[in-house]
Amino acid sequence: MLRRRTVGDVMTEEVVTFRPDTPFQEVAALLDANDIAAAPVVDDDGACGCRKVCHLG
């Protein structure tokens, strides 16, 4: 019997995150350097949004 895959099977363990005050140039550089299209924005209370490549244009 085939086992269904879960999010845990495919999730990234070392997540690139940004703070709300991270400059756009730094966000763009880190997204490019890590070959990713989006990353969570995290403040002291936890996740508060997501920054995507399309937000940088």
N, CA, C and O atoms as a DFTB+ gen file, in Angstrom:
228 C
 N C O
     1  1       0.848      -1.190       0.000
     2  2       0.000       0.000       0.000
     3  2       0.885       1.242       0.000
     4  3       1.874       1.308       0.730
     5  1       0.527       2.218      -0.816
     6  2       1.290       3.448      -0.880
     7  2       0.949       4.357       0.295
     8  3      -0.212       4.505       0.676
     9  1       1.977       4.951       0.850
    10  2       1.786       5.898       1.952
    11  2       1.587       7.292       1.370
    12  3       2.310       7.679       0.452
    13  1       0.643       8.038       1.872
    14  2       0.423       9.411       1.416
    15  2       1.533      10.305       1.953
    16  3       1.959      10.172       3.101
    17  1       1.988      11.207       1.110
    18  2       3.017      12.151       1.534
    19  2       2.383      13.245       2.384
    20  3       1.226      13.615       2.185
    21  1       3.148      13.746       3.319
    22  2       2.693      14.837       4.172
    23  2       3.554      16.068       3.913
    24  3       4.587      15.981       3.249
    25  1       3.133      17.196       4.429
    26  2       3.926      18.418       4.318
    27  2       5.309      18.202       4.923
    28  3       6.305      18.692       4.389
    29  1       5.374      17.484       6.012
    30  2       6.649      17.205       6.666
    31  2       7.617      16.446       5.782
    32  3       8.830      16.549       5.964
    33  1       7.100      15.681       4.822
    34  2       7.957      14.930       3.911
    35  2       8.708      15.836       2.938
    36  3       9.790      15.481       2.470
    37  1       8.146      16.991       2.636
    38  2       8.736      17.843       1.602
    39  2       9.143      19.234       2.097
    40  3       9.671      20.031       1.321
    41  1       8.907      19.534       3.368
    42  2       9.190      20.882       3.856
    43  2      10.687      21.134       4.005
    44  3      11.483      20.207       4.151
    45  1      11.038      22.399       3.963
    46  2      12.406      22.835       4.164
    47  2      12.695      22.892       5.651
    48  3      11.885      23.407       6.421
    49  1      13.839      22.369       6.062
    50  2      14.168      22.369       7.481
    51  2      14.876      23.657       7.909
    52  3      14.658      24.143       9.019
    53  1      15.714      24.205       7.041
    54  2      16.413      25.458       7.347
    55  2      15.766      26.567       6.520
    56  3      16.146      26.809       5.375
    57  1      14.789      27.230       7.117
    58  2      13.970      28.210       6.409
    59  2      14.644      29.580       6.406
    60  3      15.127      30.048       7.437
    61  1      14.671      30.217       5.233
    62  2      15.118      31.601       5.119
    63  2      13.956      32.472       5.554
    64  3      12.849      32.330       5.035
    65  1      14.190      33.377       6.505
    66  2      13.148      34.281       6.980
    67  2      13.646      35.719       6.928
    68  3      14.846      35.978       6.827
    69  1      12.703      36.638       6.999
    70  2      13.016      38.061       7.022
    71  2      12.259      38.719       8.154
    72  3      11.216      38.229       8.587
    73  1      12.789      39.833       8.632
    74  2      12.091      40.669       9.606
    75  2      11.314      41.725       8.822
    76  3      11.662      42.008       7.675
    77  1      10.289      42.304       9.400
    78  2       9.499      43.311       8.692
    79  2      10.325      44.512       8.205
    80  3       9.945      45.164       7.233
    81  1      11.434      44.804       8.862
    82  2      12.246      45.961       8.480
    83  2      13.426      45.615       7.562
    84  3      14.301      46.454       7.346
    85  1      13.461      44.394       7.022
    86  2      14.533      44.004       6.103
    87  2      14.403      44.788       4.794
    88  3      13.331      44.793       4.188
    89  1      15.475      45.447       4.351
    90  2      15.416      46.211       3.086
    91  2      15.118      45.306       1.884
    92  3      15.572      44.163       1.835
    93  1      14.350      45.827       0.915
    94  2      13.985      45.053      -0.267
    95  2      15.205      44.509      -1.007
    96  3      15.162      43.384      -1.504
    97  1      16.286      45.275      -1.093
    98  2      17.476      44.796      -1.800
    99  2      18.035      43.538      -1.138
   100  3      18.472      42.618      -1.829
   101  1      18.025      43.493       0.192
   102  2      18.507      42.316       0.917
   103  2      17.579      41.127       0.698
   104  3      18.041      40.000       0.522
   105  1      16.263      41.379       0.709
   106  2      15.293      40.317       0.450
   107  2      15.539      39.724      -0.936
   108  3      15.626      38.506      -1.086
   109  1      15.652      40.588      -1.950
   110  2      15.868      40.123      -3.325
   111  2      17.154      39.314      -3.432
   112  3      17.177      38.271      -4.085
   113  1      18.213      39.782      -2.800
   114  2      19.502      39.083      -2.869
   115  2      19.423      37.708      -2.204
   116  3      19.964      36.737      -2.734
   117  1      18.761      37.615      -1.059
   118  2      18.672      36.330      -0.360
   119  2      17.742      35.350      -1.074
   120  3      18.018      34.151      -1.115
   121  1      16.643      35.854      -1.636
   122  2      15.773      34.965      -2.412
   123  2      16.537      34.402      -3.607
   124  3      16.452      33.209      -3.902
   125  1      17.279      35.263      -4.289
   126  2      18.066      34.827      -5.443
   127  2      19.167      33.858      -5.035
   128  3      19.342      32.822      -5.677
   129  1      19.904      34.171      -3.988
   130  2      21.016      33.335      -3.536
   131  2      20.555      31.945      -3.105
   132  3      21.292      30.968      -3.238
   133  1      19.332      31.865      -2.587
   134  2      18.801      30.577      -2.121
   135  2      17.881      29.915      -3.135
   136  3      17.292      28.873      -2.852
   137  1      17.753      30.518      -4.327
   138  2      16.936      29.985      -5.411
   139  2      15.516      29.666      -4.940
   140  3      14.982      28.586      -5.193
   141  1      14.923      30.645      -4.245
   142  2      13.554      30.505      -3.767
   143  2      12.740      31.709      -4.237
   144  3      13.302      32.754      -4.566
   145  1      11.426      31.558      -4.267
   146  2      10.553      32.622      -4.759
   147  2       9.815      33.344      -3.639
   148  3       9.206      34.386      -3.880
   149  1       9.857      32.810      -2.413
   150  2       9.147      33.434      -1.296
   151  2       9.758      32.976       0.020
   152  3      10.402      31.931       0.097
   153  1       9.538      33.790       1.061
   154  2      10.012      33.446       2.396
   155  2       9.118      34.128       3.423
   156  3       8.577      35.202       3.159
   157  1       8.957      33.512       4.596
   158  2       8.116      34.116       5.626
   159  2       8.772      35.352       6.243
   160  3       9.993      35.444       6.371
   161  1       7.906      36.299       6.621
   162  2       8.340      37.473       7.372
   163  2       7.976      37.197       8.823
   164  3       6.830      36.868       9.128
   165  1       8.960      37.331       9.727
   166  2       8.777      36.953      11.122
   167  2       9.172      38.118      12.027
   168  3      10.237      38.712      11.863
   169  1       8.296      38.435      12.985
   170  2       8.648      39.433      13.988
   171  2       8.794      38.724      15.334
   172  3       8.836      37.494      15.376
   173  1       8.872      39.465      16.418
   174  2       9.083      38.858      17.732
   175  2       7.935      37.964      18.183
   176  3       8.113      37.115      19.056
   177  1       6.755      38.153      17.587
   178  2       5.590      37.331      17.945
   179  2       5.406      36.123      17.036
   180  3       4.501      35.318      17.254
   181  1       6.255      35.988      16.018
   182  2       6.150      34.860      15.095
   183  2       5.897      35.330      13.676
   184  3       6.135      36.492      13.346
   185  1       5.413      34.426      12.836
   186  2       5.174      34.740      11.423
   187  2       4.104      35.819      11.299
   188  3       3.078      35.788      11.979
   189  1       4.374      36.772      10.410
   190  2       3.393      37.853      10.224
   191  2       3.170      38.168       8.764
   192  3       2.523      39.165       8.445
   193  1       3.692      37.336       7.857
   194  2       3.472      37.573       6.438
   195  2       4.413      36.748       5.587
   196  3       5.124      35.871       6.078
   197  1       4.399      37.048       4.303
   198  2       5.246      36.343       3.353
   199  2       5.721      37.344       2.312
   200  3       4.941      38.180       1.853
   201  1       6.975      37.269       1.941
   202  2       7.538      38.149       0.919
   203  2       7.840      37.295      -0.294
   204  3       8.564      36.304      -0.200
   205  1       7.280      37.682      -1.443
   206  2       7.475      36.947      -2.691
   207  2       8.238      37.796      -3.690
   208  3       8.287      39.021      -3.571
   209  1       8.832      37.140      -4.672
   210  2       9.551      37.843      -5.718
   211  2       8.645      38.873      -6.379
   212  3       9.100      39.977      -6.679
   213  1       7.388      38.550      -6.612
   214  2       6.471      39.477      -7.291
   215  2       6.233      40.737      -6.470
   216  3       5.837      41.756      -7.035
   217  1       6.459      40.709      -5.164
   218  2       6.297      41.892      -4.319
   219  2       7.451      42.872      -4.491
   220  3       7.357      44.018      -4.051
   221  1       8.527      42.442      -5.119
   222  2       9.736      43.269      -5.210
   223  2       9.792      44.103      -6.455
   224  3      10.613      45.016      -6.544
   225  1       8.934      43.818      -7.436
   226  2       8.955      44.493      -8.726
   227  2       8.459      45.852      -8.638
   228  3       8.412      46.559      -9.645
